[in-house]
Amino acid sequence: MEPVGQAPVEQLRQVIERLVTGSTIVSALDGSVHDIFPVAVDQSEGEALRDCVIRNSAVHTIEVGLGYAVSTLYICQGLLGAGGSDPRHVVVDPHQEVRFRNCGLQVLAEAGVAELIDHFADESQVVLPRLLGEGRRFDLAFVDGNHRFDFVFVDLFYLGRLLRPGGVVFVDDCQLPGITRAMAFFMRNVGWTMELESSEHEGHHWAVLRTNEAPDSRPFTHFVDF
């Protein structure tokens, strides 16, 4: 494979086009056939995610939920388009082998961007605090893991601490009440702001949040109902 800095941009584009215009993927692991959609983000959301990476000049990104890696490919496209030195992307997905039969890792290799990726096969509530303890920092996060309120809340809590001040959190499936409520806590209580959101009619409703620039100075007893 070529060095990361010379990753095959055209090869990446072709794999993205093949996936978003197709409907299935065949696992090289066992020959099983998988429906890509509606699990994966569609082209509109993928392009918004890619553009968000470029617009924020992101170099180090993190994603909860790899799945079929369509969103990951768009993030990699954004990282290469942003032009930063030594771009890296962390993906957290404990279900990649069993649920997705390694289809996500497979397409990353086909696209020539596997060397950009650090994959953690544990659950996010285990991985994220570990990364925090290691002093890792990121510019942008994409959240598309377990959609239950408590899991999303924990993901957002740790990602807020892992991101640089004023970092970006791109959240998928915001039409779901649990995700909307989790986002509301951080906007009402922690001062995150809604920077952009998709139209309600889109299948995958998404939103872009911006974390605080200033340090957290809330009183010990602070709480705002959300």
N, C-alpha and C positions, 0 to 999 in steps of 0.2 A: 504494500500500500504506500502511496505517496505520503510525505510528511504532512502533518496537520495543516501547516500554513499553505500547502499547495493542494488541498483537498479538491477532488474533481467536482467542481460546481455543476457542470453539465450533467454528469452522471447522477448527482443528487436530484437535479430538476427532473430528469427523466423518470426516476423512481417515484417521486412525488406524483407526477402526472399519471403514471401507470396505476397507482393506488387510488387516487381520488376519482379517476374515471372508471375504475373497475369496481367489482363488488365482493370479490373473494380473494383469499390468499391461501396457498398450500404450504403447510409446514414441512420444512426439510427434515424435521426431527422424526416425524412418523407418517407423513403423507396426509394428515387430516386437513380438511377444507374448512376455512373460517370465513364467516361474513364480516367484512370490515366495518360496515355501517349497520346500525347507528352508534356502535361503540366508539369509533374514531371521530375526531372533529371533521367537519366538512371543509371544503375548499375555502369558503368565505372566512370561517373562523381561523383556519390555518394561515391564511394570508394576513389577517389582522394580527395574529400572534407573531408571525415573522416580521411584520412592519414595526411592531412594538419593540422587538429586540433591537432592530436597526435604529429606530428613533431614539432609543435610550442608550445607544452605544454600548450595549451589554457585552461583557466579555465572559463572565462567569454566571451561569444560569443553573436552575434546579427545577425538577419536575416531579410531582407526585403522581404516579400512574403512567406506565409506559404503554401497556396494551399492544396495539398493532403499530405503534411508533409513528403514526402520521403526524401528530403534533410535534414529536421529537424531531422529525425530519424538517419541519418548518422552522423550528427553533434553530437547528443547525444551519439552515439556509440563512436565517437572520444573523447568526454569529459570524458566518463567513462574509455576509454582506456588510456587517458593521465594521469589519476590517481591523478589529483589535488584535493585539499580539497574544498568542497562546490561549485561544478560546477553549473553554471547557464546559461540559454540560453533565450534571449529575441527574440520574433518573432513579427513582425509588419504586420498586414493583416486586412484591413477594409472590405474585401470581404468574410471572412471566413463563416459567417452564410448565406448570401444571395446567393453568387456565388457557394460556395463549400459545403453548407448545413452542415457545421461543420465536414466534413469528416477528415480534418487535425487534429482537436482537438480529434476526435474520435479515430484515430489510435494511437495518442500519449498516450491516456489512455490505449488502448489495449496493447501497448508495455511496459507499466509500468513506463513511464518516464514523465508523466504529471507534477509531482512535480518539475522537473528540469526547467519548462517552465514558463515564464511570457509573456502572450499574450496581445498585445495592438491592439484594434479593430479600431484605427484611421489611417489616411493616414500618410505615413512616414514623409512628410514635416511638419507635426504637432508633431509627436511623437519624432523624433530625436532631434530637438532643445530643447524639454522639458527634455529629458534625459540628454542633455548637461548641461542645467541649474541646474539639480539635482546633477551634479558632477559625473555621472556614467562613468565608463571607461571599455573598452573591449579589448580583445586580438586579436580577429578575427571577421570579418564581412563577411556575404554571401549576395550578392546583386542579387535579382531575383524578383523585383517588377514591377512597371510600366516601360516599355521598351522605352518610348519616351526620346529623348535626354535631355530635360530640367528636367524631373523627375530623371533620372539617375544622372545627374550632381549634383542636389541638394542632392541626397542620398550620393554620394561620398564626397561632400563637408562636410556634417555633420559627416559622418562616419570617415573621416580623422581627425576630431577634437575629436571624441569620442574614437578612438583607442589610445592605449598607443604608445609612440614613437617606430617606427619600427614594427608596427602592420601589420596584414595581411588583405587584401581585396580580397575575392574570388568572381569573377564576372561571372555570367552565360550569355549565349546567346551573346557572343562577335562577332558572325558573323553579327549581326545587326549594320548598319552604325551609328545609334544614340549612341549606347553603345560604339562602338569603338572610336568615336569622344570624348565622355565624358571622357573616360579613357586617351585619348591622351592629353587632357588639363592638367591633374594631373601629367602625366609623363613629359611633356615638360615644364610646368610652376612651379610645386611644388616639383619636384624631386623624385616622386614615381618611383619605378623600377618594370619592368616585371620580375617576378621570375620563372614563369612556365606557359605554355599554352598547350592546347590540340591540337591534330591533326586537321587539317582543315576539314577532311572528317567526323568527328564525328557530330552527329545530334545536340547536344548542345555543341557549341564551348565555352570553358571557359578559364579564365586566372586568375592567382594569382599575385596580386600586393603587393608590400611592401612599406609602408609609410616611411617618413623620420625619421631617428634617431634624427637628430639635430633640434633645433627650427627653425621656419620659419624666415629667415632674408632677404627676398626679399625687394628691394626698393619699395616705395609707388607706383611708376609708372611702375613697372615691368610687362612685358607681352611678351610672345613668341607665335607666331602664331602656331596653332595646326590643 
